Amino acid sequence: MKKIKNIVFDLGGVIMNLDVPKTIEAFKALGIKNIVNDTGHHYQYSFFYDFEIGKISENDFLESLFNLSDKSPNHQEIIKAWNAMILDMPKERIDFLKELRKNYTLFLLSNTNKIHQKEYLDTYKNSFNSSFNDLFKKAYYSHEIGIRKPDEAIFNFILEDSNLVASETLFVDDAISNIEGAQKVGIKTYHVQNYDTVNILKVLNR
């Protein structure tokens, strides 16, 4: 087996704590209901995913949410509710990344959007007095490149863009569908469960 040289990290559920139900409850308070399906893992409306690939603007996204409400929330109230799911990035995980950088080239690959990105980048800067993106050789955000996980195209894109060899690259994510997408292009994977990110060392030391 080729030695791992590169590690591509997901963000939410791996590095950053998330609590999606907090956003769902905050939306309900604004009169915006039934935004996720019965499993709670997928949005009912395509504009959520369109926003994640930069297909619609921030204003279009906010107006789409406004139109679902039976009240009249303003944009700032909707943004606050949308950001309610974003929690902290524990220092021990950041320190772990910094240790890994000594021996591996790190990348980030996140399905995200313009509103969330501003929130967590600002929060990180305020907490650590540095830029979150500087932890990685390159950070790939779905809304900036127009593709989202688990599409195989996004994995092929980062391999080509950063000139990476799939068999020398480990992808770390908490969603099994994303893990399977990476595996289809030959990237090695580690499925994070319950934030056990540190256990990727077992994979790296095989």
N, CA and C atoms as a LAMMPS dump frame, in Angstrom:
ITEM: TIMESTEP
0
ITEM: NUMBER OF ATOMS
618
ITEM: BOX BOUNDS ff ff ff
-5.0000000000000000e+02 5.0000000000000000e+02
-5.0000000000000000e+02 5.0000000000000000e+02
-5.0000000000000000e+02 5.0000000000000000e+02
ITEM: ATOMS id mol type element x y z
1 1 1 N 0.832 -1.193 0
2 1 2 C 0 0 0
3 1 3 C 0.87 1.247 0
4 2 1 N 0.541 2.185 -0.895
5 2 2 C 1.313 3.421 -0.947
6 2 3 C 1.119 4.22 0.332
7 3 1 N 2.163 4.879 0.758
8 3 2 C 2.111 5.688 1.968
9 3 3 C 1.226 6.91 1.747
10 4 1 N 0.402 7.24 2.752
11 4 2 C -0.438 8.43 2.686
12 4 3 C 0.435 9.681 2.802
13 5 1 N 0.246 10.587 1.849
14 5 2 C 0.983 11.851 1.862
15 5 3 C 0.049 13.043 2.079
16 6 1 N -1.206 12.866 1.684
17 6 2 C -2.166 13.975 1.733
18 6 3 C -3.419 13.554 2.504
19 7 1 N -3.973 14.479 3.288
20 7 2 C -5.221 14.216 3.999
21 7 3 C -6.211 15.326 3.666
22 8 1 N -7.382 14.926 3.191
23 8 2 C -8.447 15.877 2.85
24 8 3 C -9.531 15.77 3.914
25 9 1 N -9.767 16.852 4.614
26 9 2 C -10.737 16.854 5.704
27 9 3 C -12.062 17.495 5.307
28 10 1 N -13.136 16.872 5.756
29 10 2 C -14.437 17.525 5.785
30 10 3 C -14.408 18.515 6.96
31 11 1 N -15.388 19.422 6.995
32 11 2 C -15.42 20.419 8.067
33 11 3 C -16.445 20.064 9.147
34 12 1 N -17.736 20.225 8.842
35 12 2 C -18.774 19.99 9.836
36 12 3 C -18.887 18.528 10.224
37 13 1 N -18.871 18.253 11.511
38 13 2 C -18.94 16.877 11.986
39 13 3 C -17.589 16.203 12.094
40 14 1 N -16.555 16.894 11.638
41 14 2 C -15.187 16.363 11.701
42 14 3 C -14.281 17.331 12.458
43 15 1 N -14.227 18.578 12.007
44 15 2 C -13.427 19.608 12.667
45 15 3 C -14.329 20.532 13.489
46 16 1 N -15.439 20.899 12.907
47 16 2 C -16.364 21.842 13.542
48 16 3 C -17.597 21.121 14.073
49 17 1 N -17.988 21.449 15.294
50 17 2 C -19.213 20.91 15.871
51 17 3 C -20.433 21.533 15.197
52 18 1 N -21.412 20.69 14.892
53 18 2 C -22.654 21.145 14.274
54 18 3 C -23.85 20.65 15.079
55 19 1 N -24.926 21.422 15.043
56 19 2 C -26.186 21.009 15.659
57 19 3 C -27.312 21.47 14.741
58 20 1 N -27.577 20.668 13.688
59 20 2 C -28.579 21.04 12.686
60 20 3 C -29.966 21.255 13.291
61 21 1 N -30.386 20.45 14.279
62 21 2 C -31.696 20.693 14.881
63 21 3 C -31.87 22.105 15.455
64 22 1 N -30.778 22.734 15.851
65 22 2 C -30.888 24.107 16.357
66 22 3 C -31.393 25.051 15.267
67 23 1 N -30.924 24.838 14.041
68 23 2 C -31.406 25.66 12.919
69 23 3 C -32.856 25.325 12.589
70 24 1 N -33.189 24.051 12.619
71 24 2 C -34.57 23.654 12.333
72 24 3 C -35.531 24.299 13.326
73 25 1 N -35.162 24.298 14.607
74 25 2 C -36.01 24.906 15.634
75 25 3 C -36.06 26.421 15.478
76 26 1 N -34.924 27.031 15.138
77 26 2 C -34.882 28.482 14.945
78 26 3 C -35.745 28.893 13.751
79 27 1 N -35.728 28.074 12.704
80 27 2 C -36.589 28.351 11.548
81 27 3 C -38.073 28.232 11.929
82 28 1 N -38.399 27.224 12.716
83 28 2 C -39.795 27.055 13.131
84 28 3 C -40.303 28.294 13.861
85 29 1 N -39.436 28.897 14.686
86 29 2 C -39.812 30.103 15.416
87 29 3 C -40.077 31.277 14.475
88 30 1 N -39.505 31.188 13.264
89 30 2 C -39.714 32.235 12.257
90 30 3 C -40.837 31.866 11.293
91 31 1 N -41.509 30.757 11.574
92 31 2 C -42.6 30.329 10.707
93 31 3 C -42.168 29.555 9.486
94 32 1 N -40.924 29.077 9.493
95 32 2 C -40.381 28.289 8.378
96 32 3 C -40.315 26.835 8.831
97 33 1 N -41.186 26.003 8.278
98 33 2 C -41.337 24.629 8.776
99 33 3 C -41.12 23.589 7.678
100 34 1 N -40.909 22.359 8.141
101 34 2 C -40.796 21.212 7.218
102 34 3 C -39.714 21.399 6.157
103 35 1 N -38.534 21.842 6.592
104 35 2 C -37.459 22.049 5.613
105 35 3 C -36.638 20.784 5.36
106 36 1 N -36.76 19.785 6.253
107 36 2 C -36.017 18.536 6.044
108 36 3 C -36.996 17.39 5.874
109 37 1 N -36.507 16.292 5.272
110 37 2 C -37.375 15.134 5.055
111 37 3 C -37.52 14.316 6.342
112 38 1 N -38.194 13.199 6.249
113 38 2 C -38.492 12.396 7.439
114 38 3 C -37.246 11.888 8.145
115 39 1 N -36.169 11.676 7.404
116 39 2 C -34.937 11.188 8.023
117 39 3 C -34.178 12.305 8.733
118 40 1 N -34.481 13.548 8.373
119 40 2 C -33.778 14.68 8.969
120 40 3 C -32.432 14.952 8.356
121 41 1 N -32.086 14.224 7.283
122 41 2 C -30.749 14.353 6.688
123 41 3 C -30.741 15.068 5.338
124 42 1 N -31.902 15.318 4.781
125 42 2 C -31.943 15.951 3.461
126 42 3 C -32.985 17.071 3.45
127 43 1 N -32.619 18.167 2.794
128 43 2 C -33.548 19.282 2.69
129 43 3 C -34.652 18.969 1.681
130 44 1 N -35.818 19.478 1.962
131 44 2 C -36.971 19.247 1.093
132 44 3 C -36.925 20.092 -0.181
133 45 1 N -36.164 21.174 -0.136
134 45 2 C -36.197 22.139 -1.24
135 45 3 C -34.84 22.236 -1.919
136 46 1 N -34.857 22.275 -3.246
137 46 2 C -33.616 22.26 -4.021
138 46 3 C -32.787 23.523 -3.846
139 47 1 N -33.41 24.622 -3.426
140 47 2 C -32.635 25.864 -3.329
141 47 3 C -31.539 25.78 -2.26
142 48 1 N -31.688 24.891 -1.28
143 48 2 C -30.621 24.691 -0.293
144 48 3 C -29.368 24.179 -0.995
145 49 1 N -29.546 23.224 -1.895
146 49 2 C -28.411 22.635 -2.609
147 49 3 C -27.899 23.57 -3.703
148 50 1 N -28.8 24.331 -4.288
149 50 2 C -28.382 25.332 -5.284
150 50 3 C -27.468 26.369 -4.633
151 51 1 N -27.785 26.739 -3.407
152 51 2 C -26.962 27.713 -2.675
153 51 3 C -25.596 27.119 -2.346
154 52 1 N -25.537 25.805 -2.096
155 52 2 C -24.285 25.13 -1.771
156 52 3 C -23.334 25.038 -2.946
157 53 1 N -23.851 25.179 -4.158
158 53 2 C -22.95 25.145 -5.321
159 53 3 C -22.882 26.514 -6.004
160 54 1 N -23.328 27.537 -5.308
161 54 2 C -23.231 28.894 -5.835
162 54 3 C -24.123 29.164 -7.021
163 55 1 N -25.16 28.344 -7.172
164 55 2 C -26.057 28.488 -8.327
165 55 3 C -27.033 29.646 -8.135
166 56 1 N -27.343 29.97 -6.879
167 56 2 C -28.201 31.117 -6.581
168 56 3 C -27.472 32.041 -5.618
169 57 1 N -27.889 33.284 -5.578
170 57 2 C -27.239 34.287 -4.723
171 57 3 C -27.72 34.171 -3.28
172 58 1 N -27.01 34.847 -2.408
173 58 2 C -27.417 34.895 -1.001
174 58 3 C -28.816 35.492 -0.868
175 59 1 N -29.072 36.547 -1.608
176 59 2 C -30.386 37.189 -1.534
177 59 3 C -31.492 36.242 -2.008
178 60 1 N -31.237 35.502 -3.095
179 60 2 C -32.22 34.546 -3.601
180 60 3 C -32.503 33.461 -2.565
181 61 1 N -31.452 33.007 -1.893
182 61 2 C -31.604 31.991 -0.854
183 61 3 C -32.473 32.507 0.288
184 62 1 N -32.162 33.715 0.748
185 62 2 C -32.911 34.293 1.863
186 62 3 C -34.363 34.566 1.482
187 63 1 N -34.574 34.996 0.256
188 63 2 C -35.946 35.241 -0.208
189 63 3 C -36.725 33.936 -0.328
190 64 1 N -36.04 32.867 -0.72
191 64 2 C -36.695 31.558 -0.816
192 64 3 C -37.168 31.106 0.562
193 65 1 N -36.34 31.333 1.586
194 65 2 C -36.73 30.996 2.948
195 65 3 C -37.859 31.902 3.435
196 66 1 N -37.759 33.175 3.132
197 66 2 C -38.809 34.129 3.504
198 66 3 C -40.158 33.687 2.937
199 67 1 N -40.147 33.223 1.71
200 67 2 C -41.386 32.82 1.047
201 67 3 C -42.003 31.553 1.646
202 68 1 N -41.198 30.788 2.396
203 68 2 C -41.722 29.603 3.071
204 68 3 C -42.371 29.946 4.406
205 69 1 N -42.097 31.135 4.91
206 69 2 C -42.56 31.511 6.244
207 69 3 C -44.016 31.972 6.245
208 70 1 N -44.696 31.641 7.346
209 70 2 C -46.045 32.175 7.52
210 70 3 C -46.016 33.429 8.398
211 71 1 N -44.799 33.929 8.619
212 71 2 C -44.592 35.194 9.322
213 71 3 C -43.855 36.128 8.36
214 72 1 N -43.217 37.147 8.866
215 72 2 C -42.475 38.074 7.996
216 72 3 C -41.092 38.356 8.58
217 73 1 N -40.238 37.322 8.667
218 73 2 C -38.896 37.54 9.224
219 73 3 C -38.033 38.364 8.28
220 74 1 N -37.164 39.191 8.847
221 74 2 C -36.237 39.93 7.981
222 74 3 C -35.013 39.061 7.689
223 75 1 N -34.181 39.536 6.785
224 75 2 C -33.032 38.734 6.362
225 75 3 C -32.081 38.431 7.514
226 76 1 N -31.859 39.386 8.398
227 76 2 C -30.935 39.15 9.503
228 76 3 C -31.456 38.074 10.442
229 77 1 N -32.747 38.03 10.646
230 77 2 C -33.333 36.983 11.486
231 77 3 C -33.169 35.612 10.829
232 78 1 N -33.34 35.563 9.52
233 78 2 C -33.171 34.296 8.792
234 78 3 C -31.718 33.849 8.833
235 79 1 N -30.797 34.79 8.649
236 79 2 C -29.362 34.461 8.706
237 79 3 C -28.996 33.918 10.085
238 80 1 N -29.491 34.552 11.134
239 80 2 C -29.19 34.097 12.501
240 80 3 C -29.698 32.678 12.717
241 81 1 N -30.913 32.391 12.23
242 81 2 C -31.471 31.043 12.354
243 81 3 C -30.666 30.031 11.538
244 82 1 N -30.28 30.405 10.335
245 82 2 C -29.489 29.531 9.451
246 82 3 C -28.143 29.214 10.073
247 83 1 N -27.568 30.173 10.782
248 83 2 C -26.255 29.973 11.401
249 83 3 C -26.332 29.304 12.765
250 84 1 N -27.538 29.07 13.273
251 84 2 C -27.668 28.504 14.619
252 84 3 C -27.011 27.137 14.747
253 85 1 N -26.935 26.396 13.644
254 85 2 C -26.333 25.056 13.67
255 85 3 C -24.826 25.081 13.872
256 86 1 N -24.191 26.198 13.582
257 86 2 C -22.732 26.284 13.637
258 86 3 C -22.272 26.508 15.075
259 87 1 N -21.507 25.563 15.574
260 87 2 C -21.008 25.664 16.942
261 87 3 C -19.52 26.005 16.92
262 88 1 N -18.73 25.334 17.725
263 88 2 C -17.318 25.699 17.86
264 88 3 C -16.403 24.741 17.106
265 89 1 N -15.132 25.127 17.058
266 89 2 C -14.068 24.247 16.583
267 89 3 C -13.143 24.034 17.777
268 90 1 N -13.264 22.898 18.459
269 90 2 C -12.475 22.667 19.67
270 90 3 C -10.97 22.794 19.43
271 91 1 N -10.31 23.402 20.381
272 91 2 C -8.874 23.654 20.261
273 91 3 C -8.084 22.361 20.056
274 92 1 N -8.512 21.267 20.685
275 92 2 C -7.754 20.022 20.545
276 92 3 C -7.768 19.513 19.11
277 93 1 N -8.844 19.762 18.37
278 93 2 C -8.889 19.353 16.967
279 93 3 C -7.984 20.237 16.112
280 94 1 N -7.969 21.518 16.419
281 94 2 C -7.085 22.436 15.69
282 94 3 C -5.624 22.083 15.958
283 95 1 N -5.315 21.786 17.208
284 95 2 C -3.947 21.384 17.566
285 95 3 C -3.563 20.091 16.858
286 96 1 N -4.525 19.175 16.729
287 96 2 C -4.282 17.909 16.031
288 96 3 C -3.938 18.157 14.567
289 97 1 N -4.672 19.062 13.934
290 97 2 C -4.383 19.417 12.541
291 97 3 C -2.969 19.983 12.412
292 98 1 N -2.606 20.836 13.348
293 98 2 C -1.277 21.454 13.304
294 98 3 C -0.172 20.416 13.457
295 99 1 N -0.44 19.381 14.254
296 99 2 C 0.526 18.295 14.397
297 99 3 C 0.617 17.489 13.101
298 100 1 N -0.521 17.208 12.494
299 100 2 C -0.539 16.438 11.253
300 100 3 C 0.203 17.156 10.133
301 101 1 N 0.13 18.478 10.146
302 101 2 C 0.794 19.267 9.086
303 101 3 C 2.298 19.044 9.042
304 102 1 N 2.864 18.57 10.132
305 102 2 C 4.309 18.348 10.182
306 102 3 C 4.719 17.173 9.275
307 103 1 N 3.769 16.257 9.035
308 103 2 C 4.1 15.05 8.268
309 103 3 C 3.236 14.815 7.031
310 104 1 N 2.131 15.588 6.921
311 104 2 C 1.208 15.396 5.8
312 104 3 C 0.794 16.751 5.216
313 105 1 N 0.386 16.722 3.957
314 105 2 C -0.161 17.919 3.331
315 105 3 C -1.673 17.886 3.519
316 106 1 N -2.215 18.91 4.145
317 106 2 C -3.632 18.931 4.499
318 106 3 C -4.454 19.787 3.546
319 107 1 N -5.664 19.296 3.282
320 107 2 C -6.628 20.019 2.452
321 107 3 C -7.979 19.99 3.154
322 108 1 N -8.849 20.895 2.753
323 108 2 C -10.22 20.916 3.257
324 108 3 C -11.174 20.775 2.085
325 109 1 N -12.238 19.992 2.278
326 109 2 C -13.276 19.862 1.258
327 109 3 C -14.626 19.897 1.959
328 110 1 N -15.36 20.992 1.777
329 110 2 C -16.605 21.18 2.512
330 110 3 C -17.772 21.549 1.61
331 111 1 N -18.909 20.862 1.829
332 111 2 C -20.169 21.326 1.26
333 111 3 C -20.65 22.463 2.163
334 112 1 N -20.64 23.662 1.646
335 112 2 C -20.997 24.801 2.49
336 112 3 C -21.605 25.889 1.626
337 113 1 N -21.759 27.055 2.184
338 113 2 C -22.391 28.167 1.484
339 113 3 C -21.813 29.481 2.002
340 114 1 N -22.109 30.543 1.302
341 114 2 C -21.511 31.847 1.597
342 114 3 C -21.833 32.342 3.007
343 115 1 N -23.06 32.129 3.453
344 115 2 C -23.467 32.622 4.774
345 115 3 C -22.759 31.853 5.883
346 116 1 N -22.776 30.538 5.807
347 116 2 C -22.101 29.735 6.824
348 116 3 C -20.6 29.984 6.82
349 117 1 N -20.032 30.091 5.633
350 117 2 C -18.591 30.299 5.534
351 117 3 C -18.16 31.561 6.279
352 118 1 N -18.871 32.644 6.079
353 118 2 C -18.537 33.888 6.778
354 118 3 C -18.616 33.698 8.29
355 119 1 N -19.642 32.993 8.738
356 119 2 C -19.835 32.78 10.173
357 119 3 C -18.681 32.002 10.799
358 120 1 N -18.316 30.844 10.206
359 120 2 C -17.283 30.043 10.868
360 120 3 C -15.881 30.59 10.658
361 121 1 N -15.635 31.277 9.54
362 121 2 C -14.312 31.889 9.367
363 121 3 C -14.121 33.037 10.342
364 122 1 N -15.168 33.82 10.557
365 122 2 C -15.086 34.922 11.53
366 122 3 C -14.943 34.383 12.949
367 123 1 N -15.702 33.327 13.258
368 123 2 C -15.636 32.74 14.598
369 123 3 C -14.252 32.185 14.878
370 124 1 N -13.678 31.502 13.874
371 124 2 C -12.326 30.956 14.053
372 124 3 C -11.316 32.071 14.275
373 125 1 N -11.398 33.115 13.47
374 125 2 C -10.446 34.223 13.602
375 125 3 C -10.533 34.872 14.973
376 126 1 N -11.745 35.016 15.468
377 126 2 C -11.936 35.608 16.793
378 126 3 C -11.429 34.695 17.902
379 127 1 N -11.54 33.383 17.692
380 127 2 C -11.131 32.421 18.71
381 127 3 C -9.63 32.164 18.712
382 128 1 N -9.03 32.11 17.508
383 128 2 C -7.632 31.696 17.401
384 128 3 C -6.707 32.787 16.858
385 129 1 N -7.285 33.928 16.524
386 129 2 C -6.5 35.07 16.039
387 129 3 C -5.643 34.704 14.823
388 130 1 N -6.207 33.887 13.953
389 130 2 C -5.518 33.499 12.722
390 130 3 C -6.564 33.065 11.71
391 131 1 N -6.125 32.787 10.492
392 131 2 C -7.048 32.388 9.427
393 131 3 C -7.23 30.872 9.407
394 132 1 N -8.466 30.417 9.422
395 132 2 C -8.753 28.984 9.374
396 132 3 C -8.164 28.34 8.127
397 133 1 N -8.308 28.997 6.986
398 133 2 C -7.822 28.423 5.725
399 133 3 C -6.322 28.182 5.729
400 134 1 N -5.586 28.908 6.574
401 134 2 C -4.14 28.748 6.633
402 134 3 C -3.717 27.413 7.236
403 135 1 N -4.676 26.68 7.823
404 135 2 C -4.357 25.346 8.344
405 135 3 C -4.106 24.353 7.214
406 136 1 N -4.547 24.715 6.008
407 136 2 C -4.517 23.797 4.877
408 136 3 C -3.703 24.365 3.721
409 137 1 N -3.159 23.449 2.913
410 137 2 C -2.498 23.91 1.697
411 137 3 C -3.517 24.577 0.794
412 138 1 N -4.735 23.987 0.756
413 138 2 C -5.818 24.612 0
414 138 3 C -7.154 24.165 0.588
415 139 1 N -8.099 25.096 0.652
416 139 2 C -9.45 24.796 1.124
417 139 3 C -10.404 24.844 -0.059
418 140 1 N -11.144 23.765 -0.236
419 140 2 C -12.124 23.674 -1.329
420 140 3 C -13.537 23.764 -0.744
421 141 1 N -14.277 24.767 -1.211
422 141 2 C -15.645 24.978 -0.744
423 141 3 C -16.606 24.802 -1.913
424 142 1 N -17.661 24.017 -1.687
425 142 2 C -18.579 23.661 -2.767
426 142 3 C -19.159 24.874 -3.48
427 143 1 N -19.51 25.915 -2.73
428 143 2 C -20.163 27.071 -3.365
429 143 3 C -19.192 27.887 -4.214
430 144 1 N -17.893 27.668 -4.003
431 144 2 C -16.889 28.395 -4.783
432 144 3 C -16.495 27.64 -6.045
433 145 1 N -16.593 26.302 -6.01
434 145 2 C -16.175 25.526 -7.193
435 145 3 C -17.357 24.949 -7.969
436 146 1 N -18.568 25.111 -7.43
437 146 2 C -19.763 24.726 -8.179
438 146 3 C -20.069 23.242 -8.235
439 147 1 N -19.466 22.469 -7.338
440 147 2 C -19.725 21.026 -7.241
441 147 3 C -19.811 20.684 -5.761
442 148 1 N -20.596 19.669 -5.418
443 148 2 C -20.7 19.286 -4.019
444 148 3 C -20.522 17.775 -3.862
445 149 1 N -20.086 17.39 -2.693
446 149 2 C -20.024 15.973 -2.361
447 149 3 C -21.45 15.421 -2.297
448 150 1 N -21.679 14.172 -2.657
449 150 2 C -20.701 13.11 -2.963
450 150 3 C -20.389 12.943 -4.446
451 151 1 N -20.655 13.945 -5.265
452 151 2 C -20.388 13.852 -6.701
453 151 3 C -18.921 13.481 -6.942
454 152 1 N -18.697 12.444 -7.717
455 152 2 C -17.325 12.024 -8.019
456 152 3 C -16.517 13.166 -8.638
457 153 1 N -17.197 14.067 -9.332
458 153 2 C -16.508 15.162 -10.021
459 153 3 C -15.732 16.044 -9.065
460 154 1 N -16.228 16.201 -7.843
461 154 2 C -15.539 17.093 -6.906
462 154 3 C -14.233 16.458 -6.436
463 155 1 N -14.213 15.143 -6.319
464 155 2 C -12.989 14.456 -5.901
465 155 3 C -11.97 14.449 -7.046
466 156 1 N -12.452 14.216 -8.246
467 156 2 C -11.548 14.303 -9.397
468 156 3 C -10.993 15.715 -9.552
469 157 1 N -11.817 16.696 -9.248
470 157 2 C -11.389 18.097 -9.359
471 157 3 C -10.213 18.388 -8.429
472 158 1 N -10.32 17.986 -7.161
473 158 2 C -9.239 18.322 -6.233
474 158 3 C -7.974 17.517 -6.539
475 159 1 N -8.147 16.276 -7.013
476 159 2 C -6.963 15.49 -7.39
477 159 3 C -6.204 16.183 -8.509
478 160 1 N -6.943 16.66 -9.505
479 160 2 C -6.31 17.324 -10.649
480 160 3 C -5.795 18.705 -10.275
481 161 1 N -6.608 19.462 -9.54
482 161 2 C -6.246 20.834 -9.21
483 161 3 C -4.994 20.922 -8.337
484 162 1 N -4.852 19.984 -7.394
485 162 2 C -3.693 19.998 -6.494
486 162 3 C -2.654 18.944 -6.852
487 163 1 N -2.857 18.291 -8.016
488 163 2 C -1.899 17.306 -8.522
489 163 3 C -1.629 16.211 -7.484
490 164 1 N -2.716 15.611 -6.986
491 164 2 C -2.603 14.576 -5.965
492 164 3 C -2.77 13.192 -6.587
493 165 1 N -2.121 12.21 -5.999
494 165 2 C -2.288 10.81 -6.384
495 165 3 C -3.341 10.215 -5.453
496 166 1 N -4.398 9.64 -6.017
497 166 2 C -5.518 9.14 -5.215
498 166 3 C -5.076 8.154 -4.146
499 167 1 N -4.196 7.228 -4.503
500 167 2 C -3.773 6.182 -3.571
501 167 3 C -2.872 6.71 -2.455
502 168 1 N -2.41 7.946 -2.6
503 168 2 C -1.584 8.572 -1.565
504 168 3 C -2.383 9.593 -0.758
505 169 1 N -3.696 9.58 -0.975
506 169 2 C -4.557 10.585 -0.374
507 169 3 C -5.634 9.945 0.487
508 170 1 N -5.826 10.471 1.685
509 170 2 C -6.849 9.994 2.612
510 170 3 C -7.928 11.063 2.759
511 171 1 N -9.183 10.646 2.603
512 171 2 C -10.319 11.554 2.749
513 171 3 C -11.045 11.224 4.044
514 172 1 N -11.298 12.245 4.862
515 172 2 C -11.898 12.076 6.184
516 172 3 C -13.237 12.806 6.221
517 173 1 N -14.331 12.055 6.441
518 173 2 C -15.666 12.657 6.405
519 173 3 C -16.59 11.886 7.339
520 174 1 N -17.664 12.536 7.78
521 174 2 C -18.603 11.864 8.681
522 174 3 C -19.827 11.311 7.946
523 175 1 N -19.959 11.59 6.65
524 175 2 C -21.115 11.114 5.874
525 175 3 C -20.697 9.945 4.984
526 176 1 N -21.362 8.814 5.146
527 176 2 C -20.966 7.62 4.4
528 176 3 C -21.121 7.814 2.895
529 177 1 N -22.094 8.596 2.459
530 177 2 C -22.267 8.832 1.019
531 177 3 C -21.048 9.554 0.439
532 178 1 N -20.477 10.477 1.211
533 178 2 C -19.281 11.187 0.753
534 178 3 C -18.066 10.262 0.729
535 179 1 N -17.983 9.41 1.735
536 179 2 C -16.914 8.411 1.781
537 179 3 C -16.963 7.528 0.539
538 180 1 N -18.151 7.083 0.183
539 180 2 C -18.317 6.215 -0.99
540 180 3 C -17.971 6.949 -2.276
541 181 1 N -18.287 8.239 -2.352
542 181 2 C -17.931 9.033 -3.528
543 181 3 C -16.433 9.107 -3.728
544 182 1 N -15.7 9.298 -2.638
545 182 2 C -14.238 9.363 -2.708
546 182 3 C -13.643 8.014 -3.098
547 183 1 N -14.213 6.948 -2.562
548 183 2 C -13.7 5.608 -2.858
549 183 3 C -13.83 5.269 -4.337
550 184 1 N -14.864 5.795 -4.983
551 184 2 C -15.096 5.507 -6.397
552 184 3 C -13.974 6.031 -7.284
553 185 1 N -13.237 7.038 -6.83
554 185 2 C -12.134 7.571 -7.633
555 185 3 C -10.78 7.092 -7.099
556 186 1 N -10.813 6.137 -6.167
557 186 2 C -9.574 5.525 -5.697
558 186 3 C -8.921 6.183 -4.503
559 187 1 N -9.596 7.151 -3.892
560 187 2 C -9.061 7.817 -2.705
561 187 3 C -9.302 6.943 -1.479
562 188 1 N -8.331 6.837 -0.611
563 188 2 C -8.49 6.096 0.632
564 188 3 C -9.365 6.937 1.574
565 189 1 N -10.069 6.273 2.471
566 189 2 C -11.041 7.007 3.282
567 189 3 C -11.007 6.608 4.753
568 190 1 N -11.492 7.522 5.573
569 190 2 C -11.749 7.234 6.989
570 190 3 C -13.092 7.853 7.34
571 191 1 N -14.027 7.01 7.796
572 191 2 C -15.368 7.466 8.151
573 191 3 C -15.395 7.878 9.62
574 192 1 N -15.531 9.167 9.866
575 192 2 C -15.59 9.692 11.233
576 192 3 C -16.983 9.451 11.808
577 193 1 N -17.013 8.908 13.024
578 193 2 C -18.262 8.736 13.751
579 193 3 C -18.078 9.286 15.156
580 194 1 N -19.031 10.101 15.581
581 194 2 C -18.968 10.718 16.908
582 194 3 C -17.667 11.498 17.131
583 195 1 N -17.228 12.171 16.088
584 195 2 C -16.062 13.066 16.169
585 195 3 C -14.769 12.344 16.553
586 196 1 N -14.669 11.057 16.231
587 196 2 C -13.444 10.323 16.568
588 196 3 C -12.349 10.574 15.54
589 197 1 N -12.13 11.844 15.235
590 197 2 C -11.167 12.241 14.199
591 197 3 C -9.757 11.729 14.491
592 198 1 N -9.384 11.727 15.752
593 198 2 C -8.02 11.337 16.127
594 198 3 C -7.708 9.902 15.714
595 199 1 N -8.74 9.061 15.606
596 199 2 C -8.504 7.66 15.252
597 199 3 C -8.031 7.46 13.818
598 200 1 N -7.973 8.523 13.028
599 200 2 C -7.4 8.373 11.683
600 200 3 C -5.926 7.974 11.777
601 201 1 N -5.324 8.185 12.935
602 201 2 C -3.922 7.779 13.121
603 201 3 C -3.764 6.281 12.913
604 202 1 N -4.791 5.51 13.231
605 202 2 C -4.729 4.053 13.027
606 202 3 C -4.592 3.734 11.54
607 203 1 N -5.296 4.504 10.721
608 203 2 C -5.212 4.319 9.275
609 203 3 C -3.845 4.742 8.774
610 204 1 N -3.363 5.868 9.261
611 204 2 C -2.095 6.417 8.79
612 204 3 C -0.914 5.534 9.189
613 205 1 N -1.059 4.809 10.303
614 205 2 C 0.06 4.023 10.802
615 205 3 C 0.034 2.556 10.381
616 206 1 N -0.926 2.211 9.487
617 206 2 C -0.999 0.831 9.017
618 206 3 C 0.251 0.452 8.236
